[in-house]
């Protein structure tokens, strides 16, 4: 029997996130553990008359390529992947947590080589999205391994995930649209701001946002969602920041990452855990030491970090920077093979000032 929450979830994806109709070609990409959500979404898309293809990606494939492949095999960009970018106009990526340590023990240099190899794919995806030719959404599905990462029981984790998705609301689509209206008010406040100053423990950072376009994220590209973000100019970050929320990337854990910026470039980096891998990651390419995104989290249903960036970066009362690739559609100029979100919690004495005026205090937006 299908979980009724999955039916509502599939309706949210097809109606609000992707706007699927009978003319659309839909690709659903999922690991085996995400099969129930993939099936529910496929059924809803078929009901709407769309043509649907489902690709099930085994969780071991990428890790084993890195572990066993030679340099030229890791750097190989499969032409079939680029062809896929051209053939579909609606994409659903099911994010179903597997073993977060699957890539542990693999040299950071191999991760960097694979990321560089996939840049052509990412750039073409961005081009088609900016041209209005395609839409995509990444949607979380609760798994037992995800619960383990979050240090929750499976039932509690399911409740946490579905609450973060606003699936407990009487009208889920209306709830996400209401968040979009709240974002609209925040963006109107930010429109004429030249500089944001972020102050917290170990943090005093200035972000140039003059003339930058802000994007509302209210369930259109990520599920769960809840943030507004912009792409600062290349030289637009100055100062220091401590990311107190732990980060997990490619099977590697990072804790208390500290970065110091001069002229928009990381000139000093350290971490209480994962410092060697941190340095290797920001040395992936020239753009990896620059910021591609600055964002403010707005999802009040997510109250604590769970070790998954998809959720943690949306916590209401936090901000995050993404090192690496920016978004050309928002005027972003930074080019990199990585896009790594690092999160700063502002709910205990932190603040954001907008041209010297209060914008956020102790995690509460004053808009």
Secondary structure, 3 states (H helix, E strand, C coil): CCCHHHHHHHHHHHHHHCCCCCCCEEEEEECHHHHHHHHHHHHHHHHCCCEEEEEECCCHHHHHHHHHCCHHHHCCCCHHHHHHHHHCCEEEEEEECCCCCCCCCCCHHHHHHHHHHCHHHHHHHHHHHHCCCCEEEEEEECCHHHHHHHCCCHHHHHHHHHHHCCCCCCCHHHHHHHHHHHHHHHHHHHCCCCEEEEEECCEEEEEECCCCCCEEECCCCEECCCEEEECCCCCCEEEEEEECCCEEECCEEEECEEEEEECCEEEEEECCECHHHHHHHHCCCHHHHEEEEEEEECECCCCCCCCCHHHHCCECCEEEEEEECCCHHHCCCCCCCCEEEEEEECCCCCEEEECCEEEEECCEECC
